Amino acid sequence: MRIIVEPIQSLIDEPVRIKVLGLQAGQFVIIQARRTSQNKGIHFSSRGEYIANENGEVDLALHPSIGGTYQGIDPMGLFWSLQIEKVVRQDNSESSGQGANCPHEIALEVRNADNEVLCTKNFKRLWLSEDVVRAPIRENGLVATLFSPKDGIHVLASFF
């Protein structure tokens, strides 16, 4: 059994295809997504409940969730239905420095009706393309962030 996530790394607003292969026809499974905030203080989770098709597959773009944090056919349901699972108090003095641009690391688990983990898959959702450079600007009272292409080509816009 295996989980396919395509693409394995994508921008946060790009669609993701999630499939589970190698199940028994008619098998009930739970697909759970988990994510932890950058500082590890907030844990999010979502889940969908599915019945594998005659080929032993679940494709979130084709098969409906029959329970969980969302229902129906929605390939992105596991993302928009993420809910706070727990909050952990901690010292937030250490930070990666990426702030809101920190990638979302998502862990998927496929579980059977007895809640046993059958397989897992990790992947990332990025806020910024790797082709974009982020530069903070703090000059003469101006507080801004410039996002520009790595290749150095800039688009100049004029406002009148």
C-alpha positions as CSV (number, residue, x, y, z in Angstrom):
1,M,0.0,0.0,0.0
2,R,1.2,3.5,-0.7
3,I,0.2,7.2,-0.8
4,I,0.9,9.2,-3.9
5,V,1.1,13.0,-3.5
6,E,1.6,15.0,-6.7
7,P,3.4,17.3,-6.6
8,I,5.4,16.4,-3.5
9,Q,6.3,20.1,-3.0
10,S,4.0,22.8,-4.2
11,L,3.0,26.4,-3.6
12,I,0.3,26.9,-1.0
13,D,-2.3,27.9,-3.7
14,E,-1.6,25.1,-6.1
15,P,-3.8,22.0,-6.3
16,V,-2.4,18.7,-4.9
17,R,-3.5,15.2,-6.0
18,I,-3.7,12.6,-3.2
19,K,-4.2,9.0,-4.0
20,V,-4.0,5.8,-1.9
21,L,-3.2,2.6,-3.8
22,G,-3.1,-1.1,-2.7
23,L,-6.2,-1.2,-0.6
24,Q,-8.9,-4.0,-0.7
25,A,-11.9,-3.2,-2.8
26,G,-14.6,-1.7,-0.5
27,Q,-12.1,-1.2,2.4
28,F,-12.9,1.6,4.8
29,V,-9.9,4.0,5.5
30,I,-9.3,7.2,7.3
31,I,-6.8,9.7,5.7
32,Q,-5.5,12.1,8.3
33,A,-3.4,15.2,7.6
34,R,-1.3,16.8,10.4
35,R,0.6,20.0,10.5
36,T,2.5,21.8,13.3
37,S,3.0,25.6,13.4
38,Q,6.5,27.0,12.8
39,N,7.2,27.3,16.6
40,K,5.7,23.8,17.3
41,G,3.1,25.4,19.6
42,I,0.0,24.7,17.6
43,H,-0.9,21.3,16.2
44,F,-3.5,21.0,13.4
45,S,-5.2,18.0,12.0
46,S,-8.0,17.1,9.5
47,R,-9.4,13.8,8.3
48,G,-11.5,12.2,5.6
49,E,-13.2,8.8,5.7
50,Y,-13.3,6.8,2.5
51,I,-14.4,3.5,0.9
52,A,-11.8,2.2,-1.6
53,N,-13.1,1.6,-5.1
54,E,-13.2,-1.8,-7.0
55,N,-9.5,-1.3,-7.8
56,G,-8.5,-0.8,-4.2
57,E,-7.9,2.9,-4.6
58,V,-8.9,6.2,-3.0
59,D,-8.5,9.3,-5.1
60,L,-9.5,12.5,-3.2
61,A,-10.3,14.2,-6.6
62,L,-12.8,11.4,-7.5
63,H,-14.0,9.7,-4.3
64,P,-16.1,11.4,-1.6
65,S,-15.2,11.7,2.1
66,I,-18.1,10.1,4.0
67,G,-17.1,11.6,7.3
68,G,-14.4,13.5,9.2
69,T,-13.6,17.2,9.1
70,Y,-15.2,17.5,5.6
71,Q,-17.6,15.5,3.4
72,G,-18.0,15.0,-0.3
73,I,-15.6,15.1,-3.2
74,D,-12.9,17.8,-2.6
75,P,-9.3,17.2,-3.6
76,M,-8.2,20.0,-1.2
77,G,-10.6,19.1,1.7
78,L,-7.8,17.9,3.9
79,F,-6.1,21.3,3.7
80,W,-9.0,23.8,4.2
81,S,-10.6,21.6,7.0
82,L,-7.4,21.6,9.1
83,Q,-8.5,22.3,12.7
84,I,-6.5,23.1,15.9
85,E,-5.9,19.8,17.7
86,K,-3.8,21.0,20.6
87,V,-1.8,24.0,21.8
88,V,1.4,23.5,23.6
89,R,2.9,26.2,25.8
90,Q,6.5,26.8,25.2
91,D,9.4,29.1,25.0
92,N,9.2,30.9,21.7
93,S,12.6,32.5,21.9
94,E,14.0,30.3,19.1
95,S,12.6,30.9,15.6
96,S,13.8,30.0,12.1
97,G,13.5,33.6,11.0
98,Q,11.2,32.8,8.1
99,G,8.0,34.0,9.9
100,A,4.9,33.6,7.9
101,N,6.8,32.4,4.9
102,C,7.9,29.1,6.6
103,P,6.8,26.1,4.5
104,H,3.9,24.0,5.8
105,E,5.1,20.5,6.4
106,I,2.2,18.1,6.1
107,A,2.2,14.5,7.3
108,L,-0.5,12.1,5.9
109,E,-1.5,8.9,7.6
110,V,-3.8,6.2,6.2
111,R,-5.6,4.3,9.0
112,N,-7.9,1.3,8.9
113,A,-11.2,0.9,10.7
114,D,-9.3,-0.1,13.9
115,N,-7.3,3.2,13.7
116,E,-4.1,1.4,12.9
117,V,-1.6,3.3,10.7
118,L,-1.2,1.5,7.4
119,C,1.1,4.0,5.6
120,T,2.4,7.5,5.8
121,K,3.7,10.3,3.5
122,N,5.3,13.7,4.2
123,F,5.2,16.7,1.8
124,K,5.6,20.5,1.8
125,R,3.4,23.4,0.8
126,L,5.4,26.6,0.1
127,W,4.4,30.2,0.5
128,L,7.2,31.4,-1.9
129,S,8.5,29.9,-5.1
130,E,12.2,29.0,-5.0
131,D,12.6,31.5,-7.9
132,V,11.6,34.4,-5.6
133,V,13.9,36.4,-3.3
134,R,12.4,38.1,-0.3
135,A,14.1,41.3,0.9
136,P,12.9,43.4,3.9
137,I,13.2,47.1,3.4
138,R,13.5,49.4,6.4
139,E,14.7,52.8,5.3
140,N,13.6,56.4,6.1
141,G,10.5,55.3,7.8
142,L,9.5,52.9,5.0
143,V,8.7,49.4,6.2
144,A,8.1,47.0,3.3
145,T,9.1,43.7,1.8
146,L,10.3,43.4,-1.7
147,F,9.6,40.1,-3.5
148,S,11.6,39.8,-6.7
149,P,12.7,37.1,-9.1
150,K,16.1,35.4,-8.4
151,D,17.1,36.0,-12.0
152,G,17.2,39.8,-11.3
153,I,14.6,40.8,-13.9
154,H,12.2,43.2,-12.3
155,V,8.9,44.5,-13.5
156,L,8.5,48.3,-12.9
157,A,5.1,49.6,-12.2
158,S,4.1,53.2,-12.1
159,F,1.1,54.6,-10.2
160,F,-0.4,57.9,-11.0
